[in-house]
Amino acid sequence: MLFYYTKVQVNDLLTPHLLIEQVIYWLQHTKNKMKDLNYDDSLNYILKEEHKSLEIKDFNTKT
């Protein structure tokens, strides 16, 4: 099992919406697509397929 976790600091140039948009675009165009991907623009999104899982979550934390 592979598990990837990324925590990214966003700002005025790299907004959460822009970052998610780029990830969704990549997931739609990679050879390893997630066929049921129908992202609804929320900051809390979960998709599980056979051997894949995608979770978008806004932790809204600053340190």
MARLUMLO-784861 format. One record per residue: x, y, z of N, C-alpha, C, CB in turn. Coordinates in pm, 1 decimal, always signed. Glycine has a CB too. Example, Ala and Ser with C-alpha at 12.3 -4.5 7.8 and 13.67 -1.06 7.14 Angstrom:
BEGIN
<r><n_east>+1319.0</n_east><n_north>-569.0</n_north><n_up>+780.0</n_up><ca_east>+1230.0</ca_east><ca_north>-450.0</ca_north><ca_up>+780.0</ca_up><c_east>+1320.0</c_east><c_north>-330.0</c_north><c_up>+780.0</c_up><cb_east>+1130.8</cb_east><cb_north>-447.3</cb_north><cb_up>+904.6</cb_up></r>
<r><n_east>+1285.0</n_east><n_north>-225.0</n_north><n_up>+708.0</n_up><ca_east>+1367.0</ca_east><ca_north>-106.0</ca_north><ca_up>+714.0</ca_up><c_east>+1290.0</c_east><c_north>+3.0</c_north><c_up>+787.0</c_up><cb_east>+1408.4</cb_east><cb_north>-59.8</cb_north><cb_up>+572.5</cb_up></r>
//
This chain:
BEGIN
<r><n_east>+84.0</n_east><n_north>-116.9</n_north><n_up>+0.0</n_up><ca_east>+0.0</ca_east><ca_north>+0.0</ca_north><ca_up>+0.0</ca_up><c_east>+88.6</c_east><c_north>+123.3</c_north><c_up>+0.0</c_up><cb_east>-95.6</cb_east><cb_north>-0.2</cb_north><cb_up>+120.8</cb_up></r>
<r><n_east>+57.8</n_east><n_north>+216.7</n_north><n_up>-84.9</n_up><ca_east>+127.1</ca_east><ca_north>+345.0</ca_north><ca_up>-87.4</ca_up><c_east>+32.8</c_east><c_north>+450.6</c_north><c_up>-32.6</c_up><cb_east>+174.8</cb_east><cb_north>+381.5</cb_north><cb_up>-231.6</cb_up></r>
<r><n_east>+87.9</n_east><n_north>+538.2</n_north><n_up>+47.2</n_up><ca_east>+7.7</ca_east><ca_north>+644.0</ca_north><ca_up>+106.1</ca_up><c_east>+85.8</c_east><c_north>+773.8</c_north><c_up>+91.0</c_up><cb_east>-26.1</cb_east><cb_north>+614.1</cb_north><cb_up>+256.6</cb_up></r>
<r><n_east>+22.0</n_east><n_north>+872.1</n_north><n_up>+32.2</n_up><ca_east>+85.1</ca_east><ca_north>+1002.7</ca_north><ca_up>+15.0</ca_up><c_east>+4.1</c_east><c_north>+1105.9</c_north><c_up>+90.9</c_up><cb_east>+96.5</cb_east><cb_north>+1040.7</cb_north><cb_up>-135.4</cb_up></r>
<r><n_east>+73.2</n_east><n_north>+1190.7</n_north><n_up>+161.8</n_up><ca_east>+9.4</ca_east><ca_north>+1295.5</ca_north><ca_up>+239.2</ca_up><c_east>+86.3</c_east><c_north>+1423.5</c_north><c_up>+212.2</c_up><cb_east>+5.8</cb_east><cb_north>+1261.1</cb_north><cb_up>+392.4</cb_up></r>
<r><n_east>+14.5</n_east><n_north>+1528.5</n_north><n_up>+181.7</n_up><ca_east>+80.6</ca_east><ca_north>+1655.0</ca_north><ca_up>+155.9</ca_up><c_east>+10.0</c_east><c_north>+1766.3</c_north><c_up>+231.4</c_up><cb_east>+83.9</cb_east><cb_north>+1685.1</cb_north><cb_up>+5.6</cb_up></r>
<r><n_east>+88.1</n_east><n_north>+1844.0</n_north><n_up>+299.8</n_up><ca_east>+36.1</ca_east><ca_north>+1962.6</ca_north><ca_up>+367.3</ca_up><c_east>+104.0</c_east><c_north>+2081.1</c_north><c_up>+300.4</c_up><cb_east>+62.7</cb_east><cb_north>+1959.5</cb_north><cb_up>+524.7</cb_up></r>
<r><n_east>+24.7</n_east><n_north>+2168.1</n_north><n_up>+239.6</n_up><ca_east>+79.0</ca_east><ca_north>+2277.3</ca_north><ca_up>+160.0</ca_up><c_east>+31.7</c_east><c_north>+2410.8</c_north><c_up>+217.2</c_up><cb_east>+37.0</cb_east><cb_north>+2263.4</cb_north><cb_up>+11.7</cb_up></r>
<r><n_east>+126.4</n_east><n_north>+2498.5</n_north><n_up>+238.5</n_up><ca_east>+92.7</ca_east><ca_north>+2633.8</ca_north><ca_up>+282.3</ca_up><c_east>+44.3</c_east><c_north>+2712.6</c_north><c_up>+161.1</c_up><cb_east>+215.4</cb_east><cb_north>+2704.3</cb_north><cb_up>+349.9</cb_up></r>
<r><n_east>-72.1</n_east><n_north>+2770.1</n_north><n_up>+169.1</n_up><ca_east>-125.6</ca_east><ca_north>+2848.7</ca_north><ca_up>+58.2</ca_up><c_east>-111.9</c_east><c_north>+2997.3</c_north><c_up>+89.8</c_up><cb_east>-273.9</cb_east><cb_north>+2811.9</cb_north><cb_up>+30.8</cb_up></r>
<r><n_east>-120.3</n_east><n_north>+3076.7</n_north><n_up>-14.7</n_up><ca_east>-108.5</ca_east><ca_north>+3222.0</ca_north><ca_up>+2.0</ca_up><c_east>-191.1</c_east><c_north>+3290.6</c_north><c_up>-106.6</c_up><cb_east>+41.5</cb_east><cb_north>+3267.9</cb_north><cb_up>-4.6</cb_up></r>
<r><n_east>-164.0</n_east><n_north>+3417.6</n_north><n_up>-134.0</n_up><ca_east>-241.0</ca_east><ca_north>+3490.6</ca_north><ca_up>-234.1</ca_up><c_east>-218.7</c_east><c_north>+3438.0</c_north><c_up>-375.4</c_up><cb_east>-205.9</cb_east><cb_north>+3637.0</cb_north><cb_up>-228.7</cb_up></r>
<r><n_east>-101.9</n_east><n_north>+3381.6</n_north><n_up>-402.6</n_up><ca_east>-72.9</ca_east><ca_north>+3329.4</ca_north><ca_up>-535.9</ca_up><c_east>-113.7</c_east><c_north>+3183.3</c_north><c_up>-551.6</c_up><cb_east>+74.4</cb_east><cb_north>+3344.3</cb_north><cb_up>-566.1</cb_up></r>
<r><n_east>-88.8</n_east><n_north>+3104.9</n_north><n_up>-451.2</n_up><ca_east>-125.6</ca_east><ca_north>+2963.5</ca_north><ca_up>-455.1</ca_up><c_east>-242.6</c_east><c_north>+2942.5</c_north><c_up>-358.6</c_up><cb_east>-3.3</cb_east><cb_north>+2871.2</cb_north><cb_up>-417.6</cb_up></r>
<r><n_east>-360.4</n_east><n_north>+2960.2</n_north><n_up>-410.5</n_up><ca_east>-480.7</ca_east><ca_north>+2947.1</ca_north><ca_up>-328.5</ca_up><c_east>-522.0</c_east><c_north>+2800.7</c_north><c_up>-318.5</c_up><cb_east>-595.8</cb_east><cb_north>+3031.7</cb_north><cb_up>-386.8</cb_up></r>
<r><n_east>-601.1</n_east><n_north>+2766.1</n_north><n_up>-219.5</n_up><ca_east>-649.4</ca_east><ca_north>+2628.0</ca_north><ca_up>-211.4</ca_up><c_east>-722.5</c_east><c_north>+2586.0</c_north><c_up>-339.1</c_up><cb_east>-742.2</cb_east><cb_north>+2611.5</cb_north><cb_up>-90.7</cb_up></r>
<r><n_east>-803.6</n_east><n_north>+2674.7</n_north><n_up>-393.2</n_up><ca_east>-878.5</ca_east><ca_north>+2642.6</ca_north><ca_up>-515.1</ca_up><c_east>-784.6</c_east><c_north>+2612.0</c_north><c_up>-632.3</c_up><cb_east>-972.0</cb_east><cb_north>+2758.8</cb_north><cb_up>-551.8</cb_up></r>
<r><n_east>-681.8</n_east><n_north>+2692.6</n_north><n_up>-649.9</n_up><ca_east>-586.7</ca_east><ca_north>+2671.6</ca_north><ca_up>-759.2</ca_up><c_east>-509.3</c_east><c_north>+2540.7</c_north><c_up>-740.9</c_up><cb_east>-489.0</cb_east><cb_north>+2789.9</cb_north><cb_up>-768.0</cb_up></r>
<r><n_east>-465.2</n_east><n_north>+2514.2</n_north><n_up>-621.1</n_up><ca_east>-392.8</ca_east><ca_north>+2390.8</ca_north><ca_up>-594.0</ca_up><c_east>-480.4</c_east><c_north>+2268.1</c_north><c_up>-622.6</c_up><cb_east>-344.2</cb_east><cb_north>+2388.8</cb_north><cb_up>-448.4</cb_up></r>
<r><n_east>-601.3</n_east><n_north>+2268.3</n_north><n_up>-573.8</n_up><ca_east>-692.8</ca_east><ca_north>+2156.1</ca_north><ca_up>-596.3</ca_up><c_east>-725.6</c_east><c_north>+2142.2</c_north><c_up>-743.7</c_up><cb_east>-821.6</cb_east><cb_north>+2174.3</cb_north><cb_up>-515.4</cb_up></r>
<r><n_east>-745.7</n_east><n_north>+2253.4</n_north><n_up>-811.9</n_up><ca_east>-773.1</ca_east><ca_north>+2251.5</ca_north><ca_up>-955.7</ca_up><c_east>-660.1</c_east><c_north>+2181.4</c_north><c_up>-1032.2</c_up><cb_east>-791.9</cb_east><cb_north>+2395.1</cb_north><cb_up>-1008.4</cb_up></r>
<r><n_east>-537.2</n_east><n_north>+2208.5</n_north><n_up>-995.1</n_up><ca_east>-422.9</ca_east><ca_north>+2145.7</ca_north><ca_up>-1061.3</ca_up><c_east>-415.7</c_east><c_north>+1995.5</c_north><c_up>-1032.3</c_up><cb_east>-293.4</cb_east><cb_north>+2213.3</cb_north><cb_up>-1017.2</cb_up></r>
<r><n_east>-443.7</n_east><n_north>+1957.1</n_north><n_up>-910.4</n_up><ca_east>-442.5</ca_east><ca_north>+1814.6</ca_north><ca_up>-874.7</ca_up><c_east>-553.7</c_east><c_north>+1741.3</c_north><c_up>-948.7</c_up><cb_east>-458.5</cb_east><cb_north>+1796.0</cb_north><cb_up>-721.6</cb_up></r>
<r><n_east>-671.9</n_east><n_north>+1798.2</n_north><n_up>-953.8</n_up><ca_east>-784.7</ca_east><ca_north>+1735.9</ca_north><ca_up>-1024.4</ca_up><c_east>-752.9</c_east><c_north>+1722.9</c_north><c_up>-1172.9</c_up><cb_east>-914.6</cb_east><cb_north>+1818.4</cb_north><cb_up>-1004.3</cb_up></r>
<r><n_east>-695.9</n_east><n_north>+1826.7</n_north><n_up>-1230.7</n_up><ca_east>-657.6</ca_east><ca_north>+1820.9</ca_north><ca_up>-1372.4</ca_up><c_east>-560.2</c_east><c_north>+1705.0</c_north><c_up>-1396.2</c_up><cb_east>-593.8</cb_east><cb_north>+1955.3</cb_north><cb_up>-1417.4</cb_up></r>
<r><n_east>-461.3</n_east><n_north>+1694.7</n_north><n_up>-1310.0</n_up><ca_east>-363.6</ca_east><ca_north>+1586.6</ca_north><ca_up>-1323.8</ca_up><c_east>-432.0</c_east><c_north>+1450.3</c_north><c_up>-1311.9</c_up><cb_east>-252.7</cb_east><cb_north>+1600.1</cb_north><cb_up>-1217.3</cb_up></r>
<r><n_east>-521.3</n_east><n_north>+1435.6</n_north><n_up>-1215.1</n_up><ca_east>-590.1</ca_east><ca_north>+1308.0</ca_north><ca_up>-1196.1</ca_up><c_east>-681.0</c_east><c_north>+1271.5</c_north><c_up>-1313.9</c_up><cb_east>-671.8</cb_east><cb_north>+1312.5</cb_north><cb_up>-1068.6</cb_up></r>
<r><n_east>-727.0</n_east><n_north>+1371.1</n_north><n_up>-1386.1</n_up><ca_east>-812.4</ca_east><ca_north>+1345.8</ca_north><ca_up>-1501.9</ca_up><c_east>-732.0</c_east><c_north>+1313.2</c_north><c_up>-1627.4</c_up><cb_east>-900.8</cb_east><cb_north>+1465.8</cb_north><cb_up>-1527.9</cb_up></r>
<r><n_east>-603.6</n_east><n_north>+1346.4</n_north><n_up>-1628.1</n_up><ca_east>-523.2</ca_east><ca_north>+1329.3</ca_north><ca_up>-1749.0</ca_up><c_east>-406.1</c_east><c_north>+1232.7</c_north><c_up>-1735.2</c_up><cb_east>-471.4</cb_east><cb_north>+1461.0</cb_north><cb_up>-1791.6</cb_up></r>
<r><n_east>-388.1</n_east><n_north>+1175.2</n_north><n_up>-1620.5</n_up><ca_east>-281.4</ca_east><ca_north>+1078.5</ca_north><ca_up>-1602.1</ca_up><c_east>-324.6</c_east><c_north>+942.7</c_north><c_up>-1657.6</c_up><cb_east>-243.4</cb_east><cb_north>+1067.1</cb_north><cb_up>-1453.1</cb_up></r>
<r><n_east>-230.4</n_east><n_north>+857.3</n_north><n_up>-1686.7</n_up><ca_east>-265.6</ca_east><ca_north>+724.0</ca_north><ca_up>-1736.8</ca_up><c_east>-332.4</c_east><c_north>+640.1</c_north><c_up>-1628.2</c_up><cb_east>-140.5</cb_east><cb_north>+651.8</cb_north><cb_up>-1789.2</cb_up></r>
<r><n_east>-318.4</n_east><n_north>+680.7</n_north><n_up>-1503.9</n_up><ca_east>-374.8</ca_east><ca_north>+608.7</ca_north><ca_up>-1391.3</ca_up><c_east>-496.4</c_east><c_north>+684.2</c_north><c_up>-1335.3</c_up><cb_east>-268.1</cb_east><cb_north>+588.3</cb_north><cb_up>-1281.9</cb_up></r>
<r><n_east>-589.4</n_east><n_north>+720.4</n_north><n_up>-1423.0</n_up><ca_east>-704.8</ca_east><ca_north>+803.4</ca_north><ca_up>-1387.7</ca_up><c_east>-794.0</c_east><c_north>+739.0</c_north><c_up>-1282.8</c_up><cb_east>-786.2</cb_east><cb_north>+833.2</cb_north><cb_up>-1510.8</cb_up></r>
<r><n_east>-866.0</n_east><n_north>+825.6</n_north><n_up>-1214.3</n_up><ca_east>-971.9</ca_east><ca_north>+779.7</ca_north><ca_up>-1125.1</ca_up><c_east>-1102.3</c_east><c_north>+799.0</c_north><c_up>-1201.4</c_up><cb_east>-971.9</cb_east><cb_north>+858.0</cb_north><cb_up>-986.4</cb_up></r>
<r><n_east>-1161.9</n_east><n_north>+690.4</n_north><n_up>-1244.2</n_up><ca_east>-1273.6</ca_east><ca_north>+696.8</ca_north><ca_up>-1337.5</ca_up><c_east>-1398.6</c_east><c_north>+762.5</c_north><c_up>-1281.2</c_up><cb_east>-1307.4</cb_east><cb_north>+560.2</cb_north><cb_up>-1382.9</cb_up></r>
<r><n_east>-1421.0</n_east><n_north>+756.7</n_north><n_up>-1151.6</n_up><ca_east>-1542.3</ca_east><ca_north>+814.9</ca_north><ca_up>-1092.9</ca_up><c_east>-1520.3</c_east><c_north>+954.8</c_north><c_up>-1036.0</c_up><cb_east>-1594.5</cb_east><cb_north>+724.5</cb_north><cb_up>-984.0</cb_up></r>
<r><n_east>-1411.3</n_east><n_north>+1017.0</n_north><n_up>-1072.6</n_up><ca_east>-1379.5</ca_east><ca_north>+1150.1</ca_north><ca_up>-1020.9</ca_up><c_east>-1478.8</c_east><c_north>+1253.5</c_north><c_up>-1073.6</c_up><cb_east>-1235.6</cb_east><cb_north>+1190.0</cb_north><cb_up>-1059.2</cb_up></r>
<r><n_east>-1553.1</n_east><n_north>+1309.1</n_north><n_up>-982.2</n_up><ca_east>-1651.1</ca_east><ca_north>+1412.6</ca_north><ca_up>-1014.3</ca_up><c_east>-1645.5</c_east><c_north>+1516.3</c_north><c_up>-902.1</c_up><cb_east>-1796.8</cb_east><cb_north>+1352.4</cb_north><cb_up>-1030.6</cb_up></r>
<r><n_east>-1537.7</n_east><n_north>+1588.8</n_north><n_up>-898.9</n_up><ca_east>-1510.4</ca_east><ca_north>+1682.3</ca_north><ca_up>-789.6</ca_up><c_east>-1614.6</c_east><c_north>+1792.8</c_north><c_up>-784.9</c_up><cb_east>-1370.8</cb_east><cb_north>+1742.8</cb_north><cb_up>-804.4</cb_up></r>
<r><n_east>-1664.0</n_east><n_north>+1823.2</n_north><n_up>-666.3</n_up><ca_east>-1773.6</ca_east><ca_north>+1918.7</ca_north><ca_up>-647.7</ca_up><c_east>-1730.7</c_east><c_north>+2054.1</c_north><c_up>-590.3</c_up><cb_east>-1876.4</cb_east><cb_north>+1858.4</cb_north><cb_up>-557.7</cb_up></r>
<r><n_east>-1602.1</n_east><n_north>+2085.5</n_north><n_up>-598.0</n_up><ca_east>-1545.9</ca_east><ca_north>+2213.6</ca_north><ca_up>-550.7</ca_up><c_east>-1549.8</c_east><c_north>+2231.5</c_north><c_up>-398.8</c_up><cb_east>-1620.5</cb_east><cb_north>+2327.6</cb_north><cb_up>-614.7</cb_up></r>
<r><n_east>-1574.3</n_east><n_north>+2127.6</n_north><n_up>-325.4</n_up><ca_east>-1574.6</ca_east><ca_north>+2140.9</ca_north><ca_up>-180.1</ca_up><c_east>-1433.2</c_east><c_north>+2120.0</c_north><c_up>-125.4</c_up><cb_east>-1673.2</cb_east><cb_north>+2039.8</cb_north><cb_up>-116.3</cb_up></r>
<r><n_east>-1412.1</n_east><n_north>+2165.6</n_north><n_up>-3.9</n_up><ca_east>-1282.1</ca_east><ca_north>+2146.5</ca_north><ca_up>+60.7</ca_up><c_east>-1283.4</c_east><c_north>+2022.6</c_north><c_up>+149.1</c_up><cb_east>-1244.4</cb_east><cb_north>+2270.0</cb_north><cb_up>+143.7</cb_up></r>
<r><n_east>-1387.2</n_east><n_north>+1945.7</n_north><n_up>+140.3</n_up><ca_east>-1396.6</ca_east><ca_north>+1817.0</ca_north><ca_up>+208.4</ca_up><c_east>-1456.4</c_east><c_north>+1718.3</c_north><c_up>+109.3</c_up><cb_east>-1483.0</cb_east><cb_north>+1826.5</cb_north><cb_up>+340.1</cb_up></r>
<r><n_east>-1370.1</n_east><n_north>+1645.4</n_north><n_up>+42.9</n_up><ca_east>-1412.0</ca_east><ca_north>+1555.3</ca_north><ca_up>-64.9</ca_up><c_east>-1340.0</c_east><c_north>+1422.3</c_north><c_up>-50.4</c_up><cb_east>-1383.6</cb_east><cb_north>+1617.7</cb_north><cb_up>-204.4</cb_up></r>
<r><n_east>-1414.9</n_east><n_north>+1313.6</n_north><n_up>-67.0</n_up><ca_east>-1355.9</ca_east><ca_north>+1179.1</ca_north><ca_up>-58.3</ca_up><c_east>-1405.5</c_east><c_north>+1095.9</c_north><c_up>-176.1</c_up><cb_east>-1392.2</cb_east><cb_north>+1109.7</cb_north><cb_up>+77.8</cb_up></r>
<r><n_east>-1312.5</n_east><n_north>+1027.2</n_north><n_up>-238.5</n_up><ca_east>-1345.1</ca_east><ca_north>+934.6</ca_north><ca_up>-346.0</ca_up><c_east>-1264.7</c_east><c_north>+807.7</c_north><c_up>-323.6</c_up><cb_east>-1315.5</cb_east><cb_north>+996.8</cb_north><cb_up>-486.7</cb_up></r>
<r><n_east>-1332.6</n_east><n_north>+695.2</n_north><n_up>-327.0</n_up><ca_east>-1264.6</ca_east><ca_north>+566.1</ca_north><ca_up>-313.7</ca_up><c_east>-1303.0</c_east><c_north>+479.8</c_north><c_up>-431.8</c_up><cb_east>-1300.6</cb_east><cb_north>+495.6</cb_north><cb_up>-179.2</cb_up></r>
<r><n_east>-1201.9</n_east><n_north>+425.3</n_north><n_up>-495.9</n_up><ca_east>-1220.2</ca_east><ca_north>+330.3</ca_north><ca_up>-603.6</ca_up><c_east>-1149.9</c_east><c_north>+201.8</c_north><c_up>-562.4</c_up><cb_east>-1165.0</cb_east><cb_north>+385.6</cb_north><cb_up>-739.8</cb_up></r>
<r><n_east>-1147.4</n_east><n_north>+104.8</n_north><n_up>-648.4</n_up><ca_east>-1094.0</ca_east><ca_north>-28.0</ca_north><ca_up>-615.9</ca_up><c_east>-968.0</c_east><c_north>-23.4</c_north><c_up>-529.7</c_up><cb_east>-1064.2</cb_east><cb_north>-102.9</cb_north><cb_up>-742.9</cb_up></r>
<r><n_east>-859.8</n_east><n_north>+26.7</n_north><n_up>-584.0</n_up><ca_east>-732.6</ca_east><ca_north>+28.8</ca_north><ca_up>-511.2</ca_up><c_east>-679.5</c_east><c_north>+170.4</c_north><c_up>-493.5</c_up><cb_east>-629.3</cb_east><cb_north>-56.0</cb_north><cb_up>-583.9</cb_up></r>
<r><n_east>-769.9</n_east><n_north>+267.2</n_north><n_up>-506.3</n_up><ca_east>-726.9</ca_east><ca_north>+406.7</ca_north><ca_up>-496.5</ca_up><c_east>-822.6</c_east><c_north>+483.9</c_north><c_up>-407.0</c_up><cb_east>-719.0</cb_east><cb_north>+472.1</cb_north><cb_up>-636.3</cb_up></r>
<r><n_east>-769.2</n_east><n_north>+587.7</n_north><n_up>-349.3</n_up><ca_east>-849.9</ca_east><ca_north>+673.1</ca_north><ca_up>-263.6</ca_up><c_east>-797.0</c_east><c_north>+815.7</c_north><c_up>-272.8</c_up><cb_east>-848.4</cb_east><cb_north>+622.4</cb_north><cb_up>-116.5</cb_up></r>
<r><n_east>-888.2</n_east><n_north>+911.0</n_north><n_up>-276.1</n_up><ca_east>-851.7</ca_east><ca_north>+1052.3</ca_north><ca_up>-278.9</ca_up><c_east>-932.4</c_east><c_north>+1122.8</c_north><c_up>-171.6</c_up><cb_east>-876.7</cb_east><cb_north>+1115.9</cb_north><cb_up>-420.0</cb_up></r>
<r><n_east>-862.1</n_east><n_north>+1201.3</n_north><n_up>-90.0</n_up><ca_east>-931.8</ca_east><ca_north>+1280.8</ca_north><ca_up>+10.4</ca_up><c_east>-875.7</c_east><c_north>+1421.9</c_north><c_up>+7.8</c_up><cb_east>-918.0</cb_east><cb_north>+1217.9</cb_north><cb_up>+152.1</cb_up></r>
<r><n_east>-964.4</n_east><n_north>+1517.4</n_north><n_up>-7.7</n_up><ca_east>-927.7</ca_east><ca_north>+1659.1</ca_north><ca_up>-2.2</ca_up><c_east>-990.0</c_east><c_north>+1712.6</c_north><c_up>+125.7</c_up><cb_east>-976.9</cb_east><cb_north>+1739.9</cb_north><cb_up>-131.2</cb_up></r>
<r><n_east>-905.7</n_east><n_north>+1770.0</n_north><n_up>+209.2</n_up><ca_east>-954.3</ca_east><ca_north>+1817.3</ca_north><ca_up>+337.5</ca_up><c_east>-883.1</c_east><c_north>+1947.2</c_north><c_up>+373.9</c_up><cb_east>-933.2</cb_east><cb_north>+1710.3</cb_north><cb_up>+447.1</cb_up></r>
<r><n_east>-959.8</n_east><n_north>+2044.9</n_north><n_up>+417.0</n_up><ca_east>-903.5</ca_east><ca_north>+2171.4</ca_north><ca_up>+460.9</ca_up><c_east>-887.8</c_east><c_north>+2166.6</c_north><c_up>+613.7</c_up><cb_east>-993.8</cb_east><cb_north>+2291.9</cb_north><cb_up>+416.3</cb_up></r>
<r><n_east>-762.5</n_east><n_north>+2166.5</n_north><n_up>+658.7</n_up><ca_east>-736.4</ca_east><ca_north>+2161.6</ca_north><ca_up>+802.1</ca_up><c_east>-739.0</c_east><c_north>+2300.5</c_north><c_up>+865.1</c_up><cb_east>-602.3</cb_east><cb_north>+2095.4</cb_north><cb_up>+828.4</cb_up></r>
<r><n_east>-727.3</n_east><n_north>+2401.9</n_north><n_up>+782.4</n_up><ca_east>-738.6</ca_east><ca_north>+2540.9</ca_north><ca_up>+827.1</ca_up><c_east>-654.9</c_east><c_north>+2569.1</c_north><c_up>+951.7</c_up><cb_east>-883.9</cb_east><cb_north>+2574.6</cb_north><cb_up>+854.8</cb_up></r>
<r><n_east>-528.3</n_east><n_north>+2536.7</n_north><n_up>+944.4</n_up><ca_east>-438.2</ca_east><ca_north>+2559.8</ca_north><ca_up>+1056.7</ca_up><c_east>-322.9</c_east><c_north>+2648.8</c_north><c_up>+1014.0</c_up><cb_east>-385.5</cb_east><cb_north>+2427.0</cb_north><cb_up>+1112.6</cb_up></r>
<r><n_east>-272.8</n_east><n_north>+2722.8</n_north><n_up>+1108.2</n_up><ca_east>-153.4</ca_east><ca_north>+2805.0</ca_north><ca_up>+1084.2</ca_up><c_east>-58.4</c_east><c_north>+2781.1</c_north><c_up>+1200.2</c_up><cb_east>-189.2</cb_east><cb_north>+2958.5</cb_north><cb_up>+1070.0</cb_up></r>
<r><n_east>+69.0</n_east><n_north>+2760.3</n_north><n_up>+1163.8</n_up><ca_east>+168.8</ca_east><ca_north>+2741.2</ca_north><ca_up>+1269.3</ca_up><c_east>+286.4</c_east><c_north>+2831.0</c_north><c_up>+1247.6</c_up><cb_east>+214.7</cb_east><cb_north>+2596.8</cb_north><cb_up>+1275.5</cb_up></r>
//
